[in-house]
């Protein structure tokens, strides 16, 4: 599932990925879906109980025909907004010219890694505090395999650099890893000058960044 949030002055464009593995849940007590390796987070849609965001269309269900009421068949219709219950926000929803859902690879929605696409300036007065809040939120959800995509970050000031370092420390403290993706030459120079480049593993390919989190098992024992 794609979840999204917005930074004040800078957009935290995409928070990606459902946990594909139900960690810490015993197969005996877990429901069948979780036991099979999936967690169903689908929220039921009920006009009486499902929240409707301000400005969204109300939820409406009706039976056009019903066999119990003399109809030849049972036929229903429904109307609802795109933000109803469990849903995915495409980048185009909050970024002008952003991608539509059909342009996003399905692989981005599956797995334990969260990719944050940051757009704009990463500065102390615009985005650093919101990045801190997002990182803390992910840690509280035990999502500590994180990639920060800086492809669309035009400027980083000292506050932004400080928050990158603090975020790295917070994630590491909770047993996770924070990596960087698509660091442009200017921002890479800043990381080098401040020696923060020694902290972060960086990638130019999202696929390689995500793949790097996969744990390599111990080598097989040689036959005696």
MDTraj code that builds the backbone (N, CA, C; nanometers):
import mdtraj as md
import numpy as np

residues = "UNK UNK UNK UNK UNK UNK UNK UNK UNK UNK UNK UNK UNK UNK UNK UNK UNK UNK UNK UNK UNK UNK UNK UNK UNK UNK UNK UNK UNK UNK UNK UNK UNK UNK UNK UNK UNK UNK UNK UNK UNK UNK UNK UNK UNK UNK UNK UNK UNK UNK UNK UNK UNK UNK UNK UNK UNK UNK UNK UNK UNK UNK UNK UNK UNK UNK UNK UNK UNK UNK UNK UNK UNK UNK UNK UNK UNK UNK UNK UNK UNK UNK UNK UNK UNK UNK UNK UNK UNK UNK UNK UNK UNK UNK UNK UNK UNK UNK UNK UNK UNK UNK UNK UNK UNK UNK UNK UNK UNK UNK UNK UNK UNK UNK UNK UNK UNK UNK UNK UNK UNK UNK UNK UNK UNK UNK UNK UNK UNK UNK UNK UNK UNK UNK UNK UNK UNK UNK UNK UNK UNK UNK UNK UNK UNK UNK UNK UNK UNK UNK UNK UNK UNK UNK UNK UNK UNK UNK UNK UNK UNK UNK UNK UNK UNK UNK UNK UNK UNK UNK UNK UNK UNK UNK UNK UNK UNK UNK UNK UNK UNK UNK UNK UNK UNK UNK UNK UNK UNK UNK UNK UNK UNK UNK UNK UNK UNK UNK UNK UNK UNK UNK UNK UNK UNK UNK UNK UNK UNK UNK UNK UNK UNK UNK UNK UNK UNK UNK UNK UNK UNK UNK UNK UNK".split()
xyz = np.array([
    [0.0834, -0.1185, 0.0000],
    [0.0000, 0.0000, 0.0000],
    [0.0870, 0.1236, 0.0000],
    [0.0443, 0.2258, -0.0705],
    [0.1169, 0.3503, -0.0727],
    [0.0498, 0.4467, 0.0232],
    [0.1250, 0.4939, 0.1175],
    [0.0740, 0.5942, 0.2076],
    [0.1490, 0.7225, 0.1803],
    [0.0845, 0.8360, 0.1995],
    [0.1497, 0.9609, 0.1655],
    [0.1235, 1.0660, 0.2706],
    [0.2198, 1.1574, 0.2857],
    [0.2011, 1.2700, 0.3740],
    [0.2712, 1.3895, 0.3144],
    [0.2400, 1.5078, 0.3645],
    [0.2905, 1.6298, 0.3026],
    [0.3705, 1.7100, 0.4029],
    [0.4850, 1.7576, 0.3590],
    [0.5681, 1.8423, 0.4429],
    [0.5271, 1.9869, 0.4250],
    [0.5425, 2.0685, 0.5315],
    [0.5180, 2.2113, 0.5201],
    [0.6290, 2.2725, 0.4352],
    [0.5929, 2.3147, 0.3149],
    [0.6916, 2.3739, 0.2259],
    [0.7613, 2.2718, 0.1388],
    [0.7648, 2.1490, 0.1823],
    [0.8263, 2.0412, 0.1046],
    [0.7344, 1.9213, 0.1144],
    [0.7198, 1.8460, 0.0080],
    [0.6303, 1.7319, 0.0114],
    [0.7053, 1.6033, 0.0349],
    [0.6634, 1.5325, 0.1367],
    [0.7166, 1.3988, 0.1591],
    [0.6314, 1.3096, 0.0710],
    [0.6762, 1.2920, -0.0533],
    [0.5855, 1.2498, -0.1585],
    [0.5323, 1.1093, -0.1434],
    [0.6135, 1.0163, -0.1064],
    [0.5664, 0.8786, -0.1098],
    [0.6220, 0.7998, 0.0068],
    [0.5354, 0.7370, 0.0782],
    [0.5775, 0.6400, 0.1781],
    [0.5253, 0.5069, 0.1300],
    [0.6141, 0.4146, 0.1096],
    [0.5741, 0.2955, 0.0372],
    [0.5815, 0.1703, 0.1224],
    [0.4977, 0.0772, 0.0856],
    [0.5164, -0.0616, 0.1175],
    [0.4396, -0.1130, 0.2375],
    [0.3707, -0.2200, 0.2159],
    [0.3100, -0.2973, 0.3224],
    [0.4097, -0.4005, 0.3704],
    [0.4036, -0.4326, 0.4987],
    [0.4868, -0.5414, 0.5488],
    [0.4359, -0.6705, 0.4890],
    [0.5208, -0.7386, 0.4164],
    [0.4775, -0.8616, 0.3512],
    [0.4855, -0.9821, 0.4413],
    [0.5532, -0.9701, 0.5550],
    [0.5690, -1.0835, 0.6444],
    [0.5109, -1.0478, 0.7789],
    [0.4334, -1.1364, 0.8349],
    [0.3719, -1.1126, 0.9653],
    [0.4700, -1.1556, 1.0732],
    [0.5606, -1.0671, 1.1107],
    [0.6634, -1.1017, 1.2078],
    [0.6058, -1.1058, 1.3475],
    [0.6469, -1.2047, 1.4250],
    [0.6083, -1.2125, 1.5645],
    [0.4680, -1.2633, 1.5884],
    [0.3984, -1.3119, 1.4872],
    [0.2639, -1.3652, 1.5040],
    [0.2684, -1.5155, 1.4836],
    [0.2221, -1.5887, 1.5805],
    [0.2287, -1.7341, 1.5699],
    [0.1274, -1.7840, 1.4698],
    [0.1630, -1.8899, 1.3992],
    [0.0733, -1.9451, 1.2987],
    [-0.0529, -2.0007, 1.3613],
    [-0.0473, -2.0448, 1.4883],
    [-0.1639, -2.1041, 1.5513],
    [-0.2700, -2.0006, 1.5832],
    [-0.2268, -1.8806, 1.6282],
    [-0.3236, -1.7806, 1.6691],
    [-0.3579, -1.6821, 1.5587],
    [-0.2762, -1.6762, 1.4522],
    [-0.2975, -1.5785, 1.3469],
    [-0.4095, -1.6238, 1.2550],
    [-0.4815, -1.5267, 1.1952],
    [-0.5816, -1.5631, 1.0953],
    [-0.5134, -1.6216, 0.9730],
    [-0.5899, -1.6937, 0.8879],
    [-0.5297, -1.7618, 0.7729],
    [-0.4456, -1.6714, 0.6855],
    [-0.4900, -1.5455, 0.6604],
    [-0.4140, -1.4569, 0.5728],
    [-0.2774, -1.4262, 0.6315],
    [-0.2739, -1.3988, 0.7630],
    [-0.1461, -1.3678, 0.8263],
    [-0.0565, -1.4899, 0.8288],
    [-0.1169, -1.6076, 0.8536],
    [-0.0382, -1.7307, 0.8584],
    [0.0267, -1.7591, 0.7240],
    [-0.0351, -1.7110, 0.6169],
    [0.0196, -1.7322, 0.4834],
    [0.1243, -1.6279, 0.4469],
    [0.1510, -1.5333, 0.5380],
    [0.2533, -1.4343, 0.5122],
    [0.2018, -1.2972, 0.4749],
    [0.0695, -1.2746, 0.4865],
    [0.0112, -1.1458, 0.4507],
    [-0.0708, -1.0928, 0.5676],
    [-0.0751, -0.9622, 0.5782],
    [-0.1568, -0.8957, 0.6791],
    [-0.2657, -0.8170, 0.6074],
    [-0.3913, -0.8509, 0.6324],
    [-0.5025, -0.7818, 0.5682],
    [-0.5371, -0.6572, 0.6489],
    [-0.5123, -0.5397, 0.5938],
    [-0.5434, -0.4154, 0.6631],
    [-0.6654, -0.3469, 0.6017],
    [-0.7400, -0.4200, 0.5212],
    [-0.8553, -0.3619, 0.4546],
    [-0.9609, -0.3195, 0.5552],
    [-1.0022, -0.1943, 0.5475],
    [-1.1083, -0.1439, 0.6354],
    [-1.2435, -0.1670, 0.5686],
    [-1.3426, -0.2167, 0.6442],
    [-1.4754, -0.2360, 0.5853],
    [-1.5382, -0.1021, 0.5480],
    [-1.6198, -0.1016, 0.4439],
    [-1.6892, 0.0190, 0.4001],
    [-1.8345, 0.0104, 0.4443],
    [-1.8734, 0.1003, 0.5308],
    [-2.0089, 0.1039, 0.5841],
    [-2.0532, 0.2497, 0.5899],
    [-2.1609, 0.2865, 0.5207],
    [-2.2054, 0.4261, 0.5215],
    [-2.2295, 0.4824, 0.6618],
    [-2.2570, 0.3946, 0.7575],
    [-2.2881, 0.4409, 0.8927],
    [-2.1635, 0.4645, 0.9781],
    [-2.0546, 0.3958, 0.9461],
    [-1.9371, 0.4014, 1.0349],
    [-1.8077, 0.4457, 0.9678],
    [-1.7971, 0.4343, 0.8353],
    [-1.6724, 0.4689, 0.7675],
    [-1.6547, 0.6201, 0.7620],
    [-1.5415, 0.6722, 0.8103],
    [-1.5195, 0.8180, 0.8064],
    [-1.5131, 0.8691, 0.6622],
    [-1.5650, 0.9883, 0.6421],
    [-1.5577, 1.0552, 0.5125],
    [-1.4779, 1.1840, 0.5303],
    [-1.3693, 1.1984, 0.4564],
    [-1.2867, 1.3178, 0.4680],
    [-1.3645, 1.4400, 0.4213],
    [-1.3426, 1.5558, 0.4836],
    [-1.4118, 1.6788, 0.4415],
    [-1.3902, 1.7068, 0.2935],
    [-1.4994, 1.7295, 0.2238],
    [-1.4916, 1.7568, 0.0807],
    [-1.5050, 1.6348, -0.0071],
    [-1.4953, 1.5147, 0.0519],
    [-1.5100, 1.3921, -0.0266],
    [-1.6577, 1.3586, -0.0465],
    [-1.6820, 1.2742, -0.1456],
    [-1.8189, 1.2314, -0.1730],
    [-1.8681, 1.1390, -0.0627],
    [-1.9944, 1.1496, -0.0246],
    [-2.0499, 1.0574, 0.0752],
    [-2.0613, 0.9163, 0.0189],
    [-2.0694, 0.8199, 0.1090],
    [-2.0844, 0.6794, 0.0683],
    [-2.2331, 0.6490, 0.0518],
    [-2.2659, 0.5873, -0.0591],
    [-2.4075, 0.5558, -0.0849],
    [-2.4184, 0.4170, -0.1457],
    [-2.4941, 0.3306, -0.0817],
    [-2.5245, 0.1966, -0.1330],
    [-2.6752, 0.1848, -0.1537],
    [-2.7142, 0.1143, -0.2586],
    [-2.8564, 0.0832, -0.2738],
    [-2.8735, -0.0400, -0.3619],
    [-2.9834, -0.1109, -0.3373],
    [-3.0187, -0.2246, -0.4213],
    [-3.1134, -0.1758, -0.5297],
    [-3.0754, -0.1926, -0.6543],
    [-3.1620, -0.1569, -0.7653],
    [-3.2702, -0.2621, -0.7858],
    [-3.2346, -0.3857, -0.7598],
    [-3.3301, -0.4966, -0.7610],
    [-3.2908, -0.5941, -0.6512],
    [-3.3877, -0.6636, -0.5990],
    [-3.3589, -0.7640, -0.4960],
    [-3.4582, -0.8786, -0.5103],
    [-3.4087, -0.9999, -0.5224],
    [-3.4956, -1.1151, -0.5411],
    [-3.5895, -1.1344, -0.4236],
    [-3.5478, -1.0965, -0.3024],
    [-3.6346, -1.1105, -0.1863],
    [-3.7506, -1.0110, -0.1890],
    [-3.7410, -0.9127, -0.2788],
    [-3.8484, -0.8145, -0.2920],
    [-3.9170, -0.8245, -0.4275],
    [-3.9060, -0.9436, -0.4892],
    [-3.9750, -0.9690, -0.6148],
    [-3.8936, -0.9421, -0.7393],
    [-3.7692, -0.9035, -0.7254],
    [-3.6863, -0.8774, -0.8417],
    [-3.6439, -1.0055, -0.9118],
    [-3.6127, -0.9944, -1.0396],
    [-3.5659, -1.1104, -1.1153],
    [-3.4233, -1.1487, -1.0764],
    [-3.3545, -1.0532, -1.0185],
    [-3.2177, -1.0764, -0.9730],
    [-3.1858, -0.9745, -0.8646],
    [-3.0714, -0.9961, -0.8000],
    [-3.0262, -0.9000, -0.6992],
    [-2.9158, -0.8159, -0.7609],
    [-2.9377, -0.6861, -0.7647],
    [-2.8449, -0.5948, -0.8308],
    [-2.8265, -0.4711, -0.7430],
    [-2.7004, -0.4402, -0.7136],
    [-2.6725, -0.3265, -0.6259],
    [-2.5875, -0.2218, -0.6968],
    [-2.5865, -0.1019, -0.6412],
    [-2.4991, 0.0043, -0.6911],
    [-2.4385, 0.0757, -0.5716],
    [-2.3231, 0.1356, -0.5944],
    [-2.2607, 0.2103, -0.4865],
    [-2.1865, 0.3307, -0.5434],
    [-2.1745, 0.4335, -0.4611],
    [-2.0997, 0.5542, -0.4978],
    [-2.0170, 0.5961, -0.3774],
    [-1.8922, 0.6301, -0.4020],
    [-1.8040, 0.6720, -0.2936],
    [-1.6862, 0.7482, -0.3500],
    [-1.6160, 0.8210, -0.2651],
    [-1.4988, 0.8949, -0.3069],
    [-1.3759, 0.8073, -0.3125],
    [-1.2740, 0.8524, -0.3817],
    [-1.1512, 0.7742, -0.3959],
    [-1.0748, 0.7621, -0.2646],
    [-1.1090, 0.8424, -0.1645],
    [-1.0405, 0.8383, -0.0354],
    [-1.1149, 0.7530, 0.0670],
    [-1.2085, 0.6728, 0.0229],
    [-1.2887, 0.5941, 0.1158],
    [-1.2097, 0.4760, 0.1703],
    [-1.2084, 0.4654, 0.3042],
    [-1.1488, 0.3502, 0.3737],
    [-1.0058, 0.3253, 0.3254],
    [-0.9665, 0.1968, 0.3147],
    [-0.8302, 0.1631, 0.2741],
    [-0.8105, 0.1982, 0.1265],
    [-0.7103, 0.2810, 0.0974],
    [-0.6902, 0.3237, -0.0398],
    [-0.5447, 0.3636, -0.0621],
    [-0.5113, 0.3898, -0.1858],
    [-0.3767, 0.4308, -0.2241],
    [-0.3845, 0.5691, -0.2872],
    [-0.2985, 0.6599, -0.2412],
    [-0.2889, 0.7923, -0.3020],
    [-0.1761, 0.7923, -0.4042],
    [-0.2087, 0.8271, -0.5265],
    [-0.1051, 0.8421, -0.6290],
    [-0.0315, 0.9740, -0.6074],
    [0.0961, 0.9823, -0.6464],
    [0.1687, 1.1097, -0.6351],
    [0.0966, 1.2262, -0.7011],
    [0.0222, 1.2005, -0.8104],
    [-0.0480, 1.3083, -0.8791],
    [-0.1531, 1.3739, -0.7907],
    [-0.1914, 1.3058, -0.6832],
    [-0.2918, 1.3609, -0.5919],
    [-0.2414, 1.4860, -0.5209],
    [-0.1108, 1.4924, -0.4953],
    [-0.0592, 1.6062, -0.4204],
    [0.0660, 1.6680, -0.4834],
    [0.1097, 1.6168, -0.5986],
    [0.2234, 1.6744, -0.6703],
    [0.1805, 1.7021, -0.8138],
    [0.1893, 1.8268, -0.8550],
    [0.1537, 1.8617, -0.9918],
    [0.2436, 1.7868, -1.0894],
    [0.1823, 1.7148, -1.1819],
    [0.2586, 1.6362, -1.2776],
    [0.3083, 1.5038, -1.2233],
    [0.2632, 1.4667, -1.1012],
    [0.3069, 1.3414, -1.0394],
    [0.2524, 1.2193, -1.1115],
    [0.3096, 1.1050, -1.0792],
    [0.2726, 0.9802, -1.1459],
    [0.1318, 0.9357, -1.1076],
    [0.0660, 0.8689, -1.2000],
    [-0.0603, 0.8025, -1.1719],
    [-0.0308, 0.6609, -1.1227],
    [-0.1292, 0.5965, -1.0626],
    [-0.1063, 0.4644, -1.0045],
    [-0.0606, 0.3615, -1.1077],
    [-0.1126, 0.3711, -1.2290],
    [-0.0737, 0.2733, -1.3307],
    [0.0711, 0.2900, -1.3748],
    [0.1351, 0.4018, -1.3367],
    [0.2744, 0.4246, -1.3721],
    [0.3712, 0.3793, -1.2630],
    [0.3178, 0.3289, -1.1531],
    [0.4012, 0.2882, -1.0400],
    [0.4161, 0.1364, -1.0399],
    [0.5376, 0.0839, -1.0403],
    [0.5573, -0.0616, -1.0404],
    [0.4930, -0.1255, -0.9169],
    [0.4287, -0.2373, -0.9367],
    [0.3623, -0.3062, -0.8275],
    [0.4607, -0.3447, -0.7170],
    [0.5860, -0.3679, -0.7540],
    [0.6867, -0.4093, -0.6562],
    [0.7059, -0.3058, -0.5454],
    [0.6746, -0.1776, -0.5748],
    [0.6934, -0.0736, -0.4729],
    [0.5934, -0.0870, -0.3584],
    [0.4911, -0.1677, -0.3750],
    [0.3890, -0.1804, -0.2736],
    [0.4109, -0.3011, -0.1822],
    [0.5130, -0.3789, -0.2069],
    [0.5288, -0.5052, -0.1361],
    [0.6671, -0.5140, -0.0736],
    [0.6724, -0.5580, 0.0517],
    [0.7998, -0.5805, 0.1167],
    [0.8178, -0.4975, 0.2425],
    [0.9254, -0.5199, 0.3153],
    [0.9467, -0.4545, 0.4444],
    [1.0171, -0.3197, 0.4365],
    [1.0591, -0.2773, 0.3178],
    [1.1364, -0.1540, 0.3043],
    [1.0427, -0.0363, 0.2770],
    [1.0677, 0.0767, 0.3430],
    [0.9919, 0.1989, 0.3190],
    [1.0799, 0.2973, 0.2433],
    [1.0306, 0.3477, 0.1308],
    [1.1025, 0.4467, 0.0520],
    [1.0306, 0.5808, 0.0671],
    [1.1040, 0.6835, 0.1110],
    [1.0482, 0.8173, 0.1240],
    [1.1033, 0.9051, 0.0132],
    [1.0165, 0.9548, -0.0725],
    [1.0570, 1.0470, -0.1777],
    [1.0391, 1.1889, -0.1249],
    [1.1476, 1.2609, -0.1083],
    [1.1401, 1.3980, -0.0572],
    [1.1545, 1.4942, -0.1742],
    [1.0621, 1.5905, -0.1825],
    [1.0593, 1.6833, -0.2943],
    [1.0733, 1.8258, -0.2418],
    [1.1683, 1.9022, -0.2960],
    [1.1845, 2.0407, -0.2557],
    [1.3128, 2.0633, -0.1784],
    [1.3046, 2.1482, -0.0759],
    [1.4208, 2.1835, 0.0044],
    [1.4142, 2.1129, 0.1400],
    [1.5250, 2.0542, 0.1787],
    [1.5344, 1.9914, 0.3105],
    [1.6064, 2.0899, 0.4022],
    [1.5278, 2.1758, 0.4642],
    [1.5842, 2.2833, 0.5463],
    [1.5188, 2.2831, 0.6836],
    [1.5830, 2.3515, 0.7763],
    [1.5360, 2.3519, 0.9138],
    [1.3991, 2.4174, 0.9275],
    [1.3682, 2.5127, 0.8380],
    [1.2410, 2.5829, 0.8484],
    [1.1327, 2.5239, 0.7590],
    [1.1665, 2.4219, 0.6796],
    [1.0662, 2.3683, 0.5883],
    [1.0390, 2.2195, 0.6076],
    [1.1412, 2.1398, 0.6208],
    [1.1175, 1.9964, 0.6141],
    [1.1845, 1.9135, 0.7223],
    [1.2847, 1.9675, 0.7889],
    [1.3627, 1.8861, 0.8823],
    [1.2760, 1.8294, 0.9938],
    [1.1901, 1.9119, 1.0529],
    [1.1053, 1.8638, 1.1618],
    [1.0047, 1.7616, 1.1137],
    [0.9522, 1.7817, 0.9936],
    [0.8554, 1.6850, 0.9409],
    [0.9228, 1.5527, 0.9077],
    [1.0471, 1.5589, 0.8605],
    [1.1220, 1.4353, 0.8370],
    [1.1434, 1.3627, 0.9691],
    [1.1777, 1.4370, 1.0726],
    [1.1941, 1.3778, 1.2059],
    [1.0669, 1.3075, 1.2501],
    [0.9530, 1.3745, 1.2331],
    [0.8247, 1.3159, 1.2733],
    [0.7949, 1.1889, 1.1941],
    [0.8240, 1.1917, 1.0637],
    [0.7966, 1.0740, 0.9801],
    [0.8862, 0.9571, 1.0188],
    [1.0135, 0.9842, 1.0431],
    [1.1052, 0.8783, 1.0843],
    [1.0610, 0.8185, 1.2174],
    [1.0232, 0.9036, 1.3122],
    [0.9765, 0.8534, 1.4426],
    [0.8496, 0.7715, 1.4275],
    [0.7622, 0.8128, 1.3366],
    [0.6395, 0.7370, 1.3119],
    [0.6712, 0.5987, 1.2560],
    [0.7649, 0.5913, 1.1624],
    [0.8028, 0.4619, 1.1055],
    [0.8666, 0.3728, 1.2116],
    [0.9498, 0.4325, 1.2968],
    [1.0129, 0.3545, 1.4038],
    [0.9066, 0.2972, 1.4973],
    [0.8062, 0.3775, 1.5297],
    [0.6993, 0.3301, 1.6190],
    [0.6211, 0.2158, 1.5566],
    [0.6213, 0.2086, 1.4233],
    [0.5541, 0.0996, 1.3519],
    [0.6493, -0.0168, 1.3252],
    [0.7708, -0.0075, 1.3793],
    [0.8739, -0.1089, 1.3610],
    [0.9138, -0.1230, 1.2142],
    [0.9041, -0.0125, 1.1409],
    [0.9491, -0.0107, 1.0019],
    [1.0819, 0.0645, 0.9995],
    [1.1885, -0.0097, 1.0140],
    [1.3202, 0.0513, 1.0311],
    [1.4171, 0.0191, 0.9169],
    [1.3664, -0.0281, 0.8057],
    [1.4461, -0.0434, 0.6839],
    [1.4001, 0.0672, 0.5892],
    [1.4764, 0.1753, 0.5849],
    [1.4291, 0.2984, 0.5222],
    [1.5274, 0.3478, 0.4168],
    [1.4725, 0.3918, 0.3043],
    [1.5499, 0.4556, 0.1986],
    [1.4955, 0.5968, 0.1790],
    [1.5830, 0.6970, 0.1868],
    [1.5449, 0.8345, 0.1570],
    [1.5835, 0.8661, 0.0137],
    [1.4851, 0.8932, -0.0700],
    [1.5107, 0.9274, -0.2087],
    [1.5253, 1.0795, -0.2198],
    [1.6457, 1.1260, -0.2496],
    [1.6752, 1.2687, -0.2554],
    [1.6832, 1.3211, -0.3985],
    [1.6277, 1.2469, -0.4933],
    [1.6395, 1.2848, -0.6343],
    [1.5840, 1.4245, -0.6607],
    [1.4779, 1.4611, -0.5908],
    [1.4123, 1.5893, -0.6153],
    [1.4351, 1.6894, -0.5029],
    [1.5432, 1.6707, -0.4288],
    [1.5802, 1.7659, -0.3242],
    [1.6791, 1.8653, -0.3835],
    [1.6364, 1.9891, -0.3955],
    [1.7187, 2.0905, -0.4615],
    [1.8199, 2.1552, -0.3687],
    [1.7941, 2.1498, -0.2384],
    [1.8821, 2.2225, -0.1461],
    [1.8727, 2.1598, -0.0072],
    [1.9857, 2.1476, 0.0597],
    [1.9912, 2.0991, 0.1974],
    [2.0734, 2.1982, 0.2781],
    [2.0171, 2.2508, 0.3879],
    [2.0953, 2.3401, 0.4719],
    [2.1482, 2.2640, 0.5933],
    [2.2116, 2.3370, 0.6859],
    [2.2727, 2.2716, 0.8020],
    [2.1681, 2.2001, 0.8871],
    [2.0475, 2.2589, 0.8946],
    [1.9410, 2.1930, 0.9704],
    [1.8986, 2.0626, 0.9064],
    [1.8921, 2.0619, 0.7726],
    [1.8574, 1.9392, 0.7017],
    [1.9639, 1.8325, 0.7181],
    [2.0911, 1.8736, 0.7090],
    [2.2001, 1.7789, 0.7289],
    [2.1974, 1.7214, 0.8698],
    [2.1712, 1.8106, 0.9668],
    [2.1637, 1.7643, 1.1054],
    [2.0525, 1.6641, 1.1254],
    [1.9376, 1.6864, 1.0578],
    [1.8263, 1.5937, 1.0735],
    [1.8531, 1.4613, 1.0034],
    [1.9248, 1.4649, 0.8930],
    [1.9637, 1.3400, 0.8279],
    [2.0485, 1.2558, 0.9234],
    [2.1451, 1.3201, 0.9885],
    [2.2309, 1.2484, 1.0830],
    [2.1509, 1.1984, 1.2023],
    [2.0610, 1.2825, 1.2549],
    [1.9800, 1.2419, 1.3692],
    [1.8866, 1.1270, 1.3323],
    [1.8301, 1.1319, 1.2120],
    [1.7412, 1.0243, 1.1658],
    [1.8174, 0.8931, 1.1541],
    [1.9387, 0.9024, 1.1007],
    [2.0235, 0.7834, 1.0898],
    [2.0472, 0.7228, 1.2284],
    [2.0811, 0.8086, 1.3255],
    [2.1062, 0.7590, 1.4604],
    [1.9839, 0.6973, 1.5244],
    [1.8670, 0.7588, 1.5036],
    [1.7437, 0.7062, 1.5620],
    [1.7091, 0.5692, 1.5052],
    [1.7240, 0.5562, 1.3741],
    [1.6926, 0.4280, 1.3100],
    [1.7909, 0.3207, 1.3546],
    [1.9194, 0.3547, 1.3578],
    [2.0205, 0.2586, 1.4016],
    [1.9967, 0.2154, 1.5466],
    [1.9567, 0.3090, 1.6302],
    [1.9321, 0.2790, 1.7716],
    [1.8238, 0.1741, 1.7880],
    [1.7322, 0.1688, 1.6936],
    [1.6230, 0.0717, 1.7008],
    [1.6478, -0.0492, 1.6099],
    [1.7731, -0.0719, 1.5770],
    [1.8095, -0.1922, 1.5025],
    [1.7849, -0.1856, 1.3543],
    [1.7639, -0.0653, 1.3006],
    [1.7365, -0.0533, 1.1587],
    [1.8504, 0.0081, 1.0812],
    [1.8222, 0.0389, 0.9542],
    [1.9222, 0.0987, 0.8655],
    [1.8537, 0.2060, 0.7812],
    [1.9217, 0.3184, 0.7659],
    [1.8733, 0.4269, 0.6813],
    [1.9733, 0.4481, 0.5681],
    [1.9250, 0.4401, 0.4439],
    [2.0124, 0.4546, 0.3280],
    [1.9624, 0.5677, 0.2394],
    [2.0494, 0.6176, 0.1535],
    [2.0157, 0.7294, 0.0662],
    [2.0123, 0.6853, -0.0793],
    [1.9230, 0.7492, -0.1536],
    [1.9042, 0.7165, -0.2951],
    [1.9078, 0.8454, -0.3776],
    [1.9736, 0.8383, -0.4919],
    [1.9751, 0.9489, -0.5887],
    [2.0234, 1.0804, -0.5272],
    [2.1412, 1.0772, -0.4695],
    [2.2013, 1.1981, -0.4135],
    [2.2725, 1.2720, -0.5269],
    [2.2280, 1.3942, -0.5568],
    [2.2921, 1.4670, -0.6670],
    [2.4315, 1.5146, -0.6257],
    [2.5070, 1.5656, -0.7217],
    [2.6468, 1.6004, -0.6965],
    [2.6601, 1.7098, -0.5909],
    [2.5703, 1.8081, -0.5929],
    [2.5786, 1.9165, -0.4950],
    [2.5556, 1.8651, -0.3540],
    [2.4512, 1.7847, -0.3377],
    [2.4218, 1.7321, -0.2050],
    [2.5272, 1.6313, -0.1600],
    [2.5842, 1.5593, -0.2569],
    [2.6916, 1.4660, -0.2219],
    [2.8144, 1.5426, -0.1718],
    [2.8415, 1.6573, -0.2337],
    [2.9536, 1.7396, -0.1873],
    [2.9305, 1.7870, -0.0436],
    [2.8059, 1.8245, -0.0127],
    [2.7735, 1.8670, 0.1239],
    [2.7958, 1.7535, 0.2229],
    [2.7537, 1.6344, 0.1852],
    [2.7731, 1.5184, 0.2725],
    [2.9218, 1.4884, 0.2903],
    [2.9995, 1.5105, 0.1846],
    [3.1432, 1.4850, 0.1930],
    [3.2123, 1.5870, 0.2826],
    [3.1771, 1.7140, 0.2653],
    [3.2386, 1.8201, 0.3454],
    [3.2123, 1.7995, 0.4942],
    [3.0903, 1.7573, 0.5249],
    [3.0533, 1.7371, 0.6655],
    [3.0873, 1.5960, 0.7142],
    [3.1433, 1.5156, 0.6255],
    [3.1837, 1.3775, 0.6548],
    [3.0649, 1.2863, 0.6861],
    [2.9454, 1.3335, 0.6554],
    [2.8283, 1.2479, 0.6734],
    [2.8229, 1.1374, 0.5685],
    [2.8985, 1.1567, 0.4610],
    [2.9001, 1.0556, 0.3551],
    [2.9512, 0.9217, 0.4084],
    [3.0292, 0.9254, 0.5175],
    [3.0811, 0.8012, 0.5750],
    [2.9733, 0.7246, 0.6518],
    [2.8630, 0.7925, 0.6858],
    [2.7556, 0.7258, 0.7595],
    [2.6640, 0.6455, 0.6685],
    [2.6326, 0.7047, 0.5540],
    [2.5253, 0.6512, 0.4711],
    [2.5757, 0.5653, 0.3560],
    [2.5054, 0.4573, 0.3340],
    [2.5229, 0.3803, 0.2108],
    [2.4324, 0.4450, 0.1075],
    [2.4849, 0.4768, -0.0086],
    [2.4078, 0.5473, -0.1102],
    [2.3946, 0.4644, -0.2367],
    [2.2849, 0.4897, -0.3096],
    [2.2550, 0.4141, -0.4313],
    [2.2008, 0.5095, -0.5373],
    [2.2157, 0.4704, -0.6620],
    [2.1569, 0.5432, -0.7743],
    [2.0391, 0.4685, -0.8334],
    [2.0160, 0.3471, -0.7879],
    [1.9054, 0.2652, -0.8369],
    [1.8166, 0.2250, -0.7193],
    [1.6878, 0.2532, -0.7303],
    [1.5953, 0.2151, -0.6227],
    [1.5911, 0.0640, -0.6037],
    [1.5909, -0.0094, -0.7140],
    [1.5865, -0.1547, -0.7041],
    [1.7065, -0.2077, -0.6260],
    [1.8242, -0.1523, -0.6540],
    [1.9446, -0.1967, -0.5820],
    [1.9392, -0.1570, -0.4350],
    [1.8855, -0.0385, -0.4069],
    [1.8738, 0.0052, -0.2675],
    [1.7836, -0.0873, -0.1884],
    [1.6684, -0.1217, -0.2445],
    [1.5744, -0.2117, -0.1765],
    [1.6335, -0.3509, -0.1630],
    [1.6962, -0.3974, -0.2702],
    [1.7562, -0.5306, -0.2691],
    [1.8645, -0.5422, -0.1624],
    [1.9330, -0.4315, -0.1324],
    [2.0455, -0.4355, -0.0387],
    [2.0032, -0.4699, 0.1035],
    [1.8733, -0.4585, 0.1342],
    [1.8260, -0.4885, 0.2686],
    [1.8057, -0.6380, 0.2915],
    [1.8071, -0.7129, 0.1834],
    [1.7843, -0.8564, 0.1990],
    [1.9000, -0.9199, 0.2738],
    [1.8668, -0.9955, 0.3774],
    [1.9683, -1.0581, 0.4612],
    [2.0304, -1.1771, 0.3890],
    [2.1598, -1.1792, 0.3893],
    [2.2323, -1.2908, 0.3295],
    [2.2492, -1.3974, 0.4360],
    [2.2042, -1.5157, 0.4089],
    [2.2123, -1.6238, 0.5067],
    [2.3541, -1.6721, 0.5262],
    [2.3792, -1.7468, 0.6352],
    [2.5134, -1.7972, 0.6613],
    [2.5554, -1.8974, 0.5557],
    [2.6831, -1.9048, 0.5270],
    [2.7291, -1.9990, 0.4250],
    [2.7033, -2.1430, 0.4657],
    [2.6786, -2.2242, 0.3676],
    [2.6511, -2.3656, 0.3976],
    [2.7781, -2.4320, 0.4501],
    [2.7590, -2.5271, 0.5408],
    [2.8732, -2.5998, 0.5972],
    [2.9264, -2.6992, 0.4946],
    [3.0555, -2.7069, 0.4864],
    [3.1188, -2.8021, 0.3948],
    [3.1032, -2.9437, 0.4505],
    [3.0739, -3.0390, 0.3627],
    [3.0610, -3.1781, 0.4101],
    [3.1928, -3.2281, 0.4672],
    [3.1846, -3.3016, 0.5740],
    [3.3039, -3.3555, 0.6387],
    [3.3449, -3.4863, 0.5719],
])
top = md.Topology()
chain = top.add_chain()
for i, resn in enumerate(residues, 1):
    res = top.add_residue(resn, chain, resSeq=i)
    for name in ("N", "CA", "C"):
        top.add_atom(name, md.element.get_by_symbol(name[0]), res)
traj = md.Trajectory(xyz[None], top)
